Amino acid sequence: FRYNLKNVDELTSLEDEIRYVRNYMKILKTRFGSRIDFYTDIDETTLDIMIPRIIIQPIVENAVYHGIEMKIGRGTVRIKVETTPKRLILIISDDGLGMEEDTLEELNRKLNHSSFDYVKPESEERGGIALVNVNRRIQLLFGEEYGLNVYSRRNVGTDVEITLPLIQKE
């Protein structure tokens, strides 16, 4: 709760953001028990990289709510971190229900559209509002070459790739 009270436009370390997500997953584990697994694949040398606050948790929440909650049996959410000389790439994956191709195309169109036309009241929204909001925040902070891409296959799962500039902690 305290983490949420801080300014979301501030940058935080990847370590703090991952700690926040792990705490969130502990809460979900009380609800889902052994039905949900959570893994991270993070090189410790990347933990001091600075990223926008609260960009991973909404994606993880979507993975659970849209991918795993309705799935029969166990589900897994995984966070993988990769770097290039100038970029940080976060991949949040689930092995949940996945999306139909037309739903995926519409979501990626919303993410790639440079205006706020797609941000509608939740009552009118078909889905993806959390992803669109995270994407817009990233693009407002760093530019349109950064943000989210979504890959999904029905009954296989979904990957959300977040691309950010590589900003080392001072």
QUIGI-V878162 format. One record per pair of residues at least 4 apart in sequence whose C-alpha atoms are under 8 Angstrom apart, sorted by the first residue. I is the first residue (numbers start at 0). J is the second residue. D is the distance in Angstrom with one decimal. If there is no record, write none. Layout:
BEGIN
I|J|D / I|J|D
END
This chain:
BEGIN
0|4|6.6 / 1|5|7.0 / 2|19|7.4 / 3|7|7.6 / 3|53|7.6 / 5|9|7.9 / 6|52|7.9 / 7|51|7.0 / 7|52|5.2 / 7|53|6.7 / 8|51|6.4 / 8|52|6.8 / 8|136|8.0 / 8|140|8.0 / 9|51|6.1 / 9|52|6.3 / 10|49|5.8 / 10|50|5.1 / 10|51|4.4 / 10|52|5.7 / 11|15|6.5 / 11|16|6.9 / 11|49|5.3 / 11|50|5.5 / 11|51|6.1 / 11|52|5.7 / 12|16|6.4 / 12|46|6.5 / 12|47|5.2 / 12|48|5.5 / 12|49|4.4 / 12|50|6.1 / 12|168|7.3 / 13|17|6.0 / 13|45|7.3 / 13|46|5.0 / 13|47|6.0 / 13|48|5.6 / 13|49|5.9 / 13|50|6.2 / 14|18|6.1 / 14|46|4.6 / 14|47|6.4 / 15|19|6.2 / 16|20|6.3 / 16|52|6.7 / 16|53|6.9 / 16|55|7.3 / 17|21|6.1 / 17|55|7.9 / 18|22|6.3 / 19|23|6.3 / 19|56|7.7 / 20|24|6.1 / 20|55|7.1 / 20|56|5.5 / 20|59|7.9 / 21|25|6.3 / 22|26|6.6 / 23|27|6.5 / 23|56|7.6 / 24|28|6.0 / 24|37|7.4 / 25|29|6.7 / 26|30|7.1 / 27|31|6.1 / 27|32|7.8 / 28|32|4.7 / 28|33|7.2 / 28|35|6.8 / 31|35|6.2 / 33|73|7.2 / 34|72|6.4 / 34|73|4.3 / 34|74|6.1 / 35|67|7.8 / 35|73|5.6 / 35|74|4.9 / 35|75|5.6 / 35|76|7.6 / 36|73|7.6 / 36|74|6.2 / 36|75|4.6 / 36|76|6.3 / 37|75|5.8 / 37|76|4.9 / 37|77|5.7 / 38|75|7.7 / 38|76|6.5 / 38|77|4.7 / 38|78|6.4 / 39|77|5.6 / 39|78|4.7 / 39|79|5.9 / 40|77|7.6 / 40|78|6.1 / 40|79|4.6 / 40|80|6.4 / 41|45|7.2 / 41|46|7.9 / 41|78|7.8 / 41|79|6.0 / 41|80|5.3 / 41|81|7.8 / 42|46|7.4 / 42|80|7.3 / 45|80|8.0 / 47|167|6.5 / 47|168|5.6 / 48|165|6.8 / 48|166|5.6 / 48|167|4.7 / 48|168|5.7 / 49|165|7.6 / 49|166|5.4 / 49|167|5.9 / 49|168|5.9 / 50|163|7.5 / 50|166|7.5 / 51|137|7.4 / 53|57|7.2 / 54|58|7.1 / 54|133|5.9 / 55|59|6.3 / 55|91|7.9 / 56|60|6.0 / 57|61|6.2 / 57|129|6.2 / 57|130|7.4 / 57|133|7.9 / 58|62|6.2 / 58|91|7.1 / 58|129|7.3 / 58|130|6.7 / 58|159|7.5 / 59|63|6.3 / 59|76|7.2 / 59|91|6.9 / 60|64|6.0 / 61|65|5.5 / 61|66|7.2 / 61|129|7.7 / 62|66|5.0 / 62|67|6.5 / 62|76|7.1 / 62|92|7.5 / 62|93|6.0 / 62|95|7.4 / 62|157|7.6 / 63|67|4.8 / 63|68|5.7 / 63|76|7.6 / 63|93|7.8 / 63|95|7.9 / 64|68|5.3 / 64|69|7.7 / 65|69|7.2 / 65|95|7.8 / 65|96|7.5 / 66|70|6.9 / 66|93|6.8 / 66|94|7.2 / 66|95|4.0 / 66|96|4.8 / 66|97|6.1 / 66|156|7.0 / 66|157|7.6 / 67|73|7.8 / 67|74|5.5 / 67|75|7.6 / 67|93|7.4 / 67|94|7.2 / 67|95|4.5 / 67|96|6.6 / 69|96|7.5 / 70|74|7.4 / 70|95|6.1 / 70|96|6.2 / 74|93|7.2 / 74|94|6.0 / 74|95|6.2 / 75|92|8.0 / 75|93|5.5 / 75|94|5.8 / 75|95|7.6 / 76|91|7.0 / 76|92|5.6 / 76|93|4.5 / 76|94|7.1 / 77|90|7.9 / 77|91|5.7 / 77|92|5.1 / 77|93|6.4 / 78|89|6.9 / 78|90|5.6 / 78|91|4.6 / 78|92|6.4 / 79|89|5.8 / 79|90|5.1 / 79|91|6.6 / 80|87|7.3 / 80|88|5.8 / 80|89|4.7 / 80|90|6.4 / 81|87|6.1 / 81|88|5.1 / 81|89|6.5 / 82|86|5.7 / 82|87|4.6 / 82|88|5.9 / 82|165|7.7 / 83|87|6.6 / 84|165|7.5 / 85|164|6.0 / 85|165|5.2 / 86|162|6.7 / 86|163|5.6 / 86|164|4.5 / 86|165|4.5 / 87|162|5.9 / 87|163|5.1 / 87|164|5.9 / 87|165|5.2 / 88|160|6.7 / 88|161|5.6 / 88|162|4.7 / 88|163|6.4 / 89|160|5.7 / 89|161|5.0 / 89|162|6.6 / 90|158|6.4 / 90|159|5.6 / 90|160|4.5 / 90|161|6.3 / 91|158|5.6 / 91|159|5.2 / 91|160|6.6 / 92|156|7.3 / 92|157|5.7 / 92|158|4.3 / 92|159|6.4 / 93|156|5.3 / 93|157|5.5 / 93|158|6.6 / 94|154|7.9 / 94|155|5.7 / 94|156|4.1 / 94|157|6.7 / 95|154|6.6 / 95|155|6.4 / 95|156|4.6 / 95|157|7.1 / 96|153|5.9 / 96|154|4.5 / 96|155|6.3 / 96|156|5.6 / 97|151|5.4 / 97|152|5.1 / 97|153|4.2 / 97|154|5.4 / 97|155|5.8 / 97|156|4.1 / 97|157|5.3 / 98|102|6.2 / 98|103|6.0 / 98|151|5.7 / 98|152|5.7 / 98|153|4.8 / 98|154|7.7 / 98|156|7.6 / 98|157|7.5 / 99|103|6.3 / 99|151|7.9 / 99|152|6.7 / 99|153|5.5 / 100|104|6.1 / 100|151|7.9 / 100|152|7.3 / 100|153|7.9 / 101|105|6.2 / 102|106|6.2 / 103|107|6.2 / 103|149|7.3 / 103|150|7.4 / 103|151|6.9 / 104|108|6.1 / 105|109|6.3 / 106|110|6.3 / 106|126|7.9 / 106|127|6.5 / 106|149|7.9 / 107|111|6.1 / 107|148|6.6 / 107|149|6.5 / 108|112|6.0 / 109|117|6.1 / 109|131|6.9 / 110|130|7.7 / 110|131|5.8 / 110|134|6.6 / 110|147|6.9 / 110|148|7.4 / 113|143|7.8 / 118|128|6.9 / 118|131|7.4 / 118|132|7.9 / 119|123|6.2 / 119|124|6.0 / 120|124|6.3 / 121|128|7.6 / 124|128|7.1 / 127|131|6.1 / 128|132|6.0 / 129|133|6.2 / 130|134|6.0 / 130|147|7.7 / 131|135|6.1 / 132|136|6.2 / 133|137|6.3 / 133|146|7.9 / 134|138|6.2 / 134|146|5.0 / 134|147|5.7 / 135|139|6.0 / 135|146|7.6 / 136|140|6.2 / 137|141|6.0 / 137|142|7.3 / 137|145|6.7 / 137|146|5.6 / 137|163|7.6 / 138|142|4.4 / 138|143|4.9 / 138|144|7.5 / 138|145|6.0 / 138|146|6.1 / 139|143|7.7 / 141|145|6.6 / 141|163|7.7 / 141|164|7.4 / 145|161|7.7 / 145|162|5.2 / 145|163|5.5 / 145|164|7.4 / 146|161|5.5 / 146|162|5.3 / 146|163|6.7 / 147|159|6.7 / 147|160|5.5 / 147|161|4.6 / 147|162|6.4 / 148|159|5.9 / 148|160|5.2 / 148|161|6.7 / 149|157|7.2 / 149|158|5.8 / 149|159|4.6 / 149|160|6.3 / 150|157|5.7 / 150|158|5.1 / 150|159|6.4 / 151|155|7.4 / 151|156|5.7 / 151|157|4.2 / 151|158|6.2 / 152|156|5.8 / 152|157|6.6
END
